[in-house]
Amino acid sequence: MTPIIHRELITILRTRKAFALQVAITLFFTLLVVLRWPSDARVELSGANSQQVFRLFAYGLLAAVTLLVPIFPATTIVMERRRGTLALLLNSPLKPWAIYAGKLAGVFAFAVLLLALSLPAASACYAMGGVSLTHQLVILYGLLLVVTLQYATLAMWVSSLTNSADAAVRVTYGCVLGLSVVSLAPFFFLQGGEGSAARVAEWLRCLSPIPAVMQIVGHGDVGMLDAGPGAPLASRFLLLAGLTTLAFAGLTIYRLQSNLLDRARSSGAITDDQTTGVRAARRVIFLVDPRRRTGHMGNWTNPVMVKEFRSRRFGRSHWMLRLVGGCAIVSLLLAFSVTTGGVQWEMETMAGPLVLLQAALMVVFIPSLAAGLVSHEQESGTWPLLRSTPLSPGVIVRGKLLSVAWPMLLMLSATLPGYAVMMYIQPTLWLQVVRALLSLALAGLLALMLSATVGSWFRRTATATTAAYIAVMLVFVGTMLVWLARDAPFGHRTVETVLTGNAMAAALAVFNVPGFQTYQLTPSSWYFTAGTIAVLAIVLRFRVWRLTRPD
């Protein structure tokens, strides 16, 4: 294993991406502590200030682990296969478990190095007093090490299943979001109930490290209606994380066989070449037949948009319908929860999950679709062909952006049934719904323009996808860290100014979701987001114009 560990770790450390991550981690956590460090020589005996700083530090560290850990393990196996070096490893005297252990140790060592860079800031929190070394700091770092190992094994398992590095990054971030956020949803609606479903939801939420971290920092339990002593969430998380880590590791080692390189793919058959009976049956089964020949493009249709839809794996209409149908079902389930839980929750409060659902869809899908609009063309070598066409840079930009804007519009529209049910029950909410939908539409456009603009500056699709995910999550999730530290150390005006750049927070404030009632984010958030979108559009247009110039 030693040569593989050395190769993996040294390869990662030599990249500029790794150096940038180390610098960013150091500056970020140093800034967190400096913002609240006492300016005089007086000591606060209560330790309230240090606890406030520690909470912000813990949430920031958890967000950094969630964002940064999956980057390198998600590409470690798929890149070996694409470069042809995986066959050399599998035919070497090393056993599959030794290859896997070496790769896992290399990426895990780099993740531990990133955690170690936060130790000076943690020492500063402890030096301020009021923070327990054994009951808070040690437990927090131990839990984050388990999270790091879990997400690393998950990313390597995804890497063994996918065919490209950018697909591995997209799927990995989606799975991480599912483990950390989506697993909390059943408990939010079933808490306080009785029966097997409530017990399963109570254990399912322990797949996420968020409740355990909240309990460590003294914020209680996530989504609880009544304050009170919580369950041992840290021990439950460690148990479930250990089991899932072993499962991911076992599945990946099982796949590290020589047949991993043999992926036969059927050539398939076009529906128009089938018999009449087969075509009639497929018309009954499929609303949109994926095997039917595609029709001609219209005279006024943007050819770049059509090209993106037809060449993208999930860009065809049948996949779009499946995505829209899934979003509509989830929206109706949330609306059903509104009608059945109206005794315990207000309608405005229950609008929060719908807003978070739409925001989660944008955070997961839009960067995966928009980040590689330009970088994929450069990496695959098709950009010179696109540049040689008589299409102007403006047509190219519009076509590529429209190919992502249409799926985004469908995803947002698919969640409208939930809002319709809410307005039917309480008609006075129609103005709030309109204002929230406008905020979410601007948030989607911002995620689209930010992902496309950031991704256009990279030549590798995997790097562009990673950078786009980090940029989008910093806007939608990073600003929420400031909201978590409201009133300590950040004042009301500071939090409101930071949340102005987050259109998702504006949608939550429109519905008066708990924690957002006191912030007036509209219409200032709309103006700021629209201005940012315009600036990003100009930058993207300039970047594409530079790429279309002769060499």
N, C-alpha and C positions, 0 to 999 in steps of 0.2 A: 504493500500500500504506500510505502514511503515515496517512491518516485511519482506516483499519481498525486499524492498530497502536495508534494513540492511543485509539481507542474501546475496544478490547479491554482494554488495560492499565489505563486509567483506570477502566473499569467494574469490573474485578477489585479494584483497590486501594480503591475506595470501599465495598466490602462489609465488613460486620463479620466475616465468615468469614475474609477475607484478613488483617485486623488480628489476629484471634485466632491464626491460624497463625504470623504473624511473631513475636508475643509468646511463643508456646509454643516455637518453634524457638530463640529467643534464650535463654530460661530453661533449656531442656533441655540445650543444649550448654555453657552456663555452669556448670550444676550438675555435669555430667560432669567438667569440669576441676577445679572446686573440691574435689570429693570426694577427689582424689588429689594436690592441690597440696602441695608440701613445707611442713611447719609450722616448719622451722628454716632456718637460713642455710647449711646444708651442701649441697654439690653432689655428686650421685652420678655418678661417672665412667663407670660401666658403661652408664648410660642405660636400665636395665631398667624402672624405674618409668615413664619417659616412653614407652617402647614399649608398656607395658601400657595406659596412658591413651590412646595413639594408636590401639591396636586397638579399644578400646571406642568411641572417637570415630568411627572409620571405619565400624564396624558400625552405630552409631546414625545416622550420616549416610546410609548406604545404606538403612536402614529408613525414614528420613524421606522420602527421595526416592521410594521405592516406594509409600509410603502417601499422600503429599501431591500429587505431580506429576499423577496422572491426574484430580484432582478437577475442575479448570476446563476442560481440553480435552475431557473426556468429554461436556460439556453445551453446548459452544460452537456446534455446528452444529444439533443437534436443537432447541435452544431458539430459534434463529433461524427454523427451520421452523415451530415451534408458534406463535410470535408473528406469523408472516406477513412478517417482514422479510427472510427468505432470498430470496423472489421479487424484492424490490427490489434486493438485491445482485446476483443473477444477471442481472437486466435492466439493470444499470448498465454504463457503458463499461469497467469493470474486467474483465480476463480471469480465468478460473477459477483459474489459477495465482497471480495477484496476490491474489485473495481468500483463497486458502489460505495463501499466504506471510504475508499480513498477520495473519491469525488465529493462525498458528503462532508468529510473532514476538512477538505480544502475550502469549500464555500462556507461551512460553519465557522471555521477559524476567522475568515474575513468578517463575518457577521459579528462574532465576538469582539473583534477589533473595533468595529463601529460602536458597540456597546461600551467598550473600555474608554473610548474617547469622551463619554459622558460622565465618567467617574469624577473628574474635577468639579463639575457642576453639582453632582450629588454630594460631594464632600462639603461644598459651600452650603448646601441646604442643611446638612447635618450640623455644620458649625454655627448656624444661626440659632440652633436650639429648638426644642419642641418636636423633633423628628426622631422616632425610635430606630436605632440601628438594626436590631434583630427582628422587630415586629413589622417594620415597614420597608427599609431600604434593602435588606438582605432578601426578604420575601419577594419584593418587587423585581429585583434582578434575577432571582431564581426562576420566577414565573416567566419573565421575558426570555430567559434562555430556553425554556421549554417551548414558548411560542416560536422562537427562532428556529429551533429544531423541527417543530411541526410544519411550519411553512416551507422550510427548506426541503423536507421530504415530500411534501405535497407538490412543490414546484418541480422536483426531479421526476416524480411520477408523471406529471403532465408532460414534461419534456420527452419522456420515453414514448408517449402516445401521439404526439403531434409531428407534422412533417416540416414545419418552418419555425424559425426563431420568433417571428412576430406573432404567429398563432399561439405559440407556447406562452408568451408574455400575456396575451389577451386572456387566454383561458385561465392562467394562473391567477391573475388579478380578479377575475370573476369568481373563482373558487374561494379565494381569500375573503372577498366581500361576502360570499355566502356563509362562510364559517364565522366571520366576525360580526356581521350585522343581520343578515337574513335569519339566522338561527334564533335571534331575539324576538322575532315577530309573533310566533305562536304564544309565547309566555305573556306578551303584552295584552293579548285578547283573552287568554284563558286563566290568568292569574286569579287566585281566590276561589276557583271552582273546585269541584270534586270529580273524581273519576280518573280513569286511566289516561284520558287525553290531557288533563291538567298536569298529571305527574310526568308524562312524557315531555310536555312543553317545559316543565320546570328543569328537567335534566338536559333537554336539548339546548337551552340557552347557555348551559355551561360549556358548550363547545366554543363559545366566544370568550376571549380573555377580558372583554370590557367589564362585565359584572364583577369579576375577581379583582381587577385593578380598582374599580370604584369602591369596593369593600375595603381594600388595603388603605386607600387614601382617606377613608372616612366619609365618603359620599353615600353610604348605604347601598341599596340595591337598585339596579336599573329598571325603570318602568313600574316601580311599586306604587300602588295607590295609597297604602297606609304605611307610615313609618313604624319601624319595629325591628327586632333582631332578625337578621337574615340567615339563610342557610350557609353552611361552610362551602362557599363558592370556589375558593382557591383549591381546596382538596378535590372537589368534583372536577374542576377544570384540569387539574394535573392528571387525574385518572383517565378522563376522556381524551385528553391530548396525548397521553402515553399510548393508549390503544390505537388512536388514529395514526400516530407516528409509526408504530409497528406495522399497521396495515399498509400504509403508503410505502414503507421500506420493503416489506415483503412482496408487494405487487411489482415494484420496480425491479427488484433482484430477479423475480421470476421472468420478467420480460427481457432481462439482459442475457439473451441466448442468441445463437447464430441466426435463428429464424426471424429475429427482429429486423434483419436487413432485407428479408424477402417479403415484399408487400405486393402481391399480385392484385391487379385491379381489372375488373371486368370492363370490356369495351362497351357493353350495354347495347341497347337497340332503340332506335327512334320510333315513336308511336305511329307515325305515318306509314312506316314500313310493316306494321303488324297487320294481322287479319282484322276483318270487320268486327268480329265478336270481341276481340281484345280491345279494340278502340272504343267500342260501345261500353264495355265494362269499365274502362278507365275513365270515361266521361261520367259515369255514375259515382265512382269512388273518389275521383279527384276533381275538386272545383277548378284548380289550375294544374294542368298536366305538366310535370317537369321534363318529360321526355318528348314533348311536342316541339317541332321545328319553330324557331322564333320568326316572327313576321318581319317585314322590311321596316326600316326606319322612315319616319315622316320627313317631308321636305324641310320643315321648320324645327326639327328635333336636334338638340345639341348632340353631336356624335360622341363627344367625350363622355357625357353622362351615360349614354347607352353602352358605350364600351366598358365603363366602370360597373354597371349593373350586370352585364353579361359575363364579365371576367371574374367578378368577385364571387367567392364561394357561397356566401349567404346573401347575395344580391338579387337572386332570382325571385320571381313573384310568389312562388309557393312557400319559400322560406319567410318572405315578408308577411304573408297571411298567417303563418304559424306563429310568428312573433306577435303580431297584432292580436290574434286570438288568445294567446297566453296572457298578454297584458290586460285584455278585457276581462278575462276570467278572474285574475287577481284583483282587479278593480271592483268587480261585483262582489267578491268575497269580502273585501274591506267594507263595501257599502252594506253588506249583510251584517257585518259586525257592528256597524253604526246603528242599525235598526234594533239589534238584539241587545246592545250594550248602552242604549240611551239613558238608562236609569243611573249608571255609574259615571258616564262621560258626557260632556257637552258636545254638541255637534261641531263647534269650532275646534275643540280639542281633537276630535276624531278625524278632522281634515288633515292633521299632521301626518299620519301614515300615508295618505294619498300623495302628499307633497314629497315625502321622503321616498316613496316608490318611484315617482317620476324622476327625482334627482338621482336615485341609484341607477335607474335605467340609462340616464344620460352619462353618468360617470363611467359605467361599464362599457356601453356600446359605442358612444360617439368617439372617444379616443381610439378605439380599436378600428373604426372605419376611416377616420379622418387623418390619423397620424401618418399613414403610409401612402397618401395620395400622390405625393411627389417623390418621396424617398424610394418607394417600391419601383417606380419607373427608372430611377437611376441605378438601383441595385440590380434589377433584372436586365438592364441594357436596352430597354425599349424607349428611353427618353430621346435618344437621337432620332428614332423613327417618328415620334410625336412632334419633335421640333422641326422635322423636315416637311411636315404637312403645311398647307396654307392657313392653318388655324392661328389666330392671334393669341397672345398671352391671356387676354381677357376672356376669350371663348374657352380656353383650357381651364382657367380658374373657375369660371361659372359652371362648366360642366362637372368638374370634380366636386365642387361644393354642393351642387344640386343633387349629386348622387348620394350624398350623406344627409342632406336636408330633408329629402322625401321620407326616408326611414325614420328620421327623428320626428317629423310631423305625424307619421302614423303611430309611433309609440306614445306621443302625447295625446293623440286623439283616442287611442284605445282605452285610456283611463277616464274618459269623460263619463261613462255610465255611473261610476261611483259618485261624481259630483252631481249628476242628474238625480240620483236617488236622494242625496242630501237636500237638494233644492226642492224636491217634491215633498219631503218631510217638513222642511223649514224654508219656505219661499223667500224669506228676508235675506238669505245668504247669497242671492244671485250676484249682487255687486261685489261681494268678497270673492266669489268664484271667478268672476271676470278679471278682477285685479290680480288674483293669484295665477291664473292661466297666462296673463300677460307677463308676469314676472318669470314664470317657468319657461315661456317661449324665448324670452331674452336670455335666460340661463342656458337653454339649449344652444342658441346661436353663439353665445360666448364660448361654450365648451367646443363647439364645432370650429370656430375661427381660431381659438387658442391651440387646439390640437393640430389643425392643418398648418398654422403658421410655425409652431415649434417644430413639427415634423419635417417641414420643408428645408430646414437647415442641416439635416443629417442625410448621409448617403446610405446608411443601413436601416432597414425597416425595423428591426428589433430595437435598435437604439432610439429611433424616432418614436416608436410606440411607448417605450419606457419613459422617455422624456415627456411625452404628451400626457401619460397617466399621472406623472408626478406633478406637472404644471396644473392639470385640472383638479387634482385632489388638493393641492395647496390652496386653490381658490375656494373650493366648496367645503373642504374638510379643515384645512389649516386655519381659516378664519374662525371656524367654530371653536378652536382651542382658545382663542381670545374671548369668545363668548362664555366658555366654561370658567374662565378666570375673571368674570365680571365682578366689579366692586372690590376685587382683591386679586392681583394688584392693579387691574385696569379699571378706570372709572367709567361712568355711564357714557360720557361723550366719546371717549376713546373706542369703546366697544361699538357704539353706534356708527362711528366713522369707518371702522374696519368692516362691519357688516354691510355697509353701503355697497361694497364691491361684490357681495354675495347675493345674487338674485334669489337663490333658494331661501336664504334667511328672510328676504323681503316677503316671499310667499308665506312663510310661517308667521311672520308678523302680521300679515293681512288677516289671518284667521285667529289672531290672538292666542296662539299656542303658548302654554305655560313657559315662561322664561323670555318670551319675546313681546309681551304686551306693552312694555314701556318704551319700546324703540319705534321711532317714526322713520321707516326706511323708504317709503314711497312718497313722492315720485323721484326723490333724489337717486335712489338705486337704479331706476329706469334710465335716467339721464346718464349716469356714470357708465352703466353697462352698454348702452347704445354708443357712447363715445369710444369706449374701449373696443367694441366690435368694429367701428369705423377705422380706428387706428390699425388694428390687426389686419383688416382687409387691405389697407394701403401697403402694409409691410409684406403681406403675402403676394400681392400683385407685383410689387417691386422684385421680390425674390424670384418669382416665375419669369418675369421679364429678363432678369439677369441670366437665368438658366437657358432661356431661348436665344440669347445672343450667340453669334458665331464664336468658336473657340479661337 
